[in-house]
Amino acid sequence: MFGNDAEFLLSLHRTHAAELRAEAAADRLARAVSTRPGRTWLGRRQQARRTDARR
């Protein structure tokens, strides 16, 4: 499959780099799609619970 160690290491590097790029893209997408706290349909309940926890 691999002729020498250099080809194996290069293949390993490319695979790892592709995985890192995919993770970064998924993180960017998750940040773009996520809603701000308090803007969900449970927003009022979440805010009320937070104020009760502070007391």
C-alpha positions, -999 to +999 in steps of 0.1 A: +000+000+000+028+025+010+061+024-007+080+039+022+076+057+055+075+091+040+044+082+019+027+068+050+034+099+071+022+122+043-010+102+040-015+102+078-009+140+079-034+146+050-060+125+067-055+142+101-056+177+084-089+167+066-104+156+099-094+189+116-109+209+087-142+189+090-143+196+128-137+233+123-164+235+097-188+217+120-180+241+149-185+271+126-219+257+115-229+250+151-221+286+162-239+300+132-270+280+138-272+282+176-296+306+192-287+331+219-297+322+255-331+336+265-344+336+229-358+300+229-394+291+236-384+283+272-366+316+275-388+330+303-386+299+324-348+298+320-344+334+330-367+329+360-348+299+371-315+319+369-328+347+391-341+321+417-307+305+417-290+338+425-310+343+457 
